[in-house]
Amino acid sequence: MQFFDFSLESFITTLMKILALLIAIIGHE
């Protein structure tokens, strides 16, 4: 269960980074 929570948190963090990158690209254009 602890591993699952860690994986979920890591997934969310990665997802937020991708979203931030997409927003930066869209904002740049």
C-alpha positions in Angstrom: 0.0 0.0 0.0 2.8 2.4 0.8 4.5 1.6 -2.5 1.2 2.3 -4.3 0.8 5.7 -2.6 4.4 6.5 -3.5 3.8 5.5 -7.1 0.6 7.5 -7.3 2.3 10.6 -5.8 5.2 10.2 -8.3 2.7 9.9 -11.1 0.8 13.0 -10.1 4.1 15.0 -9.8 5.1 13.8 -13.3 1.7 14.7 -14.6 1.9 18.2 -13.2 5.3 18.7 -14.8 4.0 17.7 -18.2 1.0 20.0 -17.8 3.3 22.9 -16.8 5.5 22.1 -19.9 2.4 22.1 -22.2 1.2 25.4 -20.7 4.6 26.9 -21.2 4.7 25.8 -24.9 1.1 27.1 -25.5 1.9 30.3 -23.7 5.1 30.8 -25.7 3.1 30.6 -29.0 
